[in-house]
């Protein structure tokens, strides 16, 4: 802050094409990336209540913005808003299809606004600020109806039953015995990876600790497969063979991601 006059860091993946970032020395770029991810982790710890009081006070003193996505800005948000407004002027509504080749980025942004709005209604983070909510409602956005998801504790109990039966909690990918549980396990790993990368993810420290307590394996071995054990269900071999046959036929994996 003393050198630059601010502590505002943009995500590294959003500044790599920025002219100013490219003019930095390799050492300065490395410092920028390190501070960016560190600050993301501090924000995550603060949201989860894991940040010590003195740490919060020290960061407050240097002017850390704890909710950089909350205000009517930044400029990037307004840019997407203007594109949504143009879409409405052309099509008569804000209901962009989820698959919209002319502007897929805008379709994803609209979905993110709706998810953040629903997060706010459910007391979750990240949520959409009141100001942004008002701006989008004035434009005529349809928030839709939020589907009821399966409680986390329900899936965790299913995972515990799986461990009791098979000796480990590492459900194979696309296990036919309980496909929703298999997808949930994959989702937990993906969210944990986001947390470790300093990004936001809807998983709490308590939930991570609960999974650790039953010996949950956070890293799967190979592509979408898990460590072989004698306790694994017979569907394991069938699934692996099916995926291998699919690879032999067309060289691709089925990346179905339907989560409950």
Residue pairs with C-beta under 8 A, 6 or more apart in sequence:
1 7
1 62
1 63
6 63
7 39
7 62
7 63
7 64
8 65
8 68
9 32
9 35
9 36
9 39
10 36
11 36
11 40
12 32
12 33
12 36
12 37
14 76
15 21
15 32
16 22
21 29
21 32
24 32
36 198
37 197
37 198
38 198
39 64
39 198
40 197
40 198
40 199
41 198
42 51
42 55
42 59
42 64
43 66
44 195
44 198
44 199
44 200
45 51
46 56
46 66
47 125
47 200
48 204
48 205
49 205
50 205
67 126
68 74
69 77
69 116
69 126
70 129
70 132
71 129
71 131
71 132
72 78
72 129
72 131
72 132
72 135
77 132
80 106
80 109
81 135
81 136
81 139
83 103
83 106
84 94
84 96
84 106
84 109
84 110
84 139
84 141
85 139
87 94
87 96
87 103
87 106
88 94
88 139
88 140
93 140
93 142
94 110
94 136
94 139
94 140
94 141
94 142
95 142
96 103
96 106
96 107
96 110
97 107
98 107
98 111
99 107
100 106
100 107
110 141
113 128
113 132
113 136
113 141
114 141
114 143
114 144
116 126
116 127
116 128
117 127
117 128
117 133
117 136
117 143
118 143
118 146
119 125
119 126
119 127
119 128
120 127
120 128
120 133
121 146
122 146
124 202
125 200
126 200
128 136
149 260
150 180
150 184
150 260
152 207
155 180
155 181
155 184
155 260
156 207
156 210
156 211
158 178
158 181
159 169
159 171
159 181
159 184
159 185
159 211
159 214
159 216
160 169
160 214
162 169
162 171
162 178
162 181
163 169
163 214
163 215
166 229
166 231
166 232
166 233
167 229
167 231
168 215
168 217
168 229
168 231
168 232
169 185
169 211
169 214
169 215
169 216
169 217
170 185
170 216
170 217
170 220
170 226
170 227
170 229
171 178
171 181
171 182
171 185
171 226
172 182
172 225
172 226
172 232
172 233
172 235
172 236
172 239
173 182
173 186
173 220
173 224
173 225
173 226
173 239
174 182
174 183
174 224
174 239
174 256
175 181
175 182
175 233
175 235
175 236
175 239
176 235
176 238
176 239
177 233
177 235
180 259
180 260
183 257
183 258
183 259
183 260
184 259
184 260
186 224
186 257
187 259
188 203
188 211
188 216
189 218
189 219
189 220
190 201
191 201
191 202
191 203
192 201
192 203
192 208
192 218
193 218
194 200
194 201
195 201
195 203
195 208
217 226
217 227
220 226
221 227
223 253
224 243
224 253
225 240
225 243
226 232
226 236
228 236
243 253
243 254
246 252
246 253
246 254
247 253
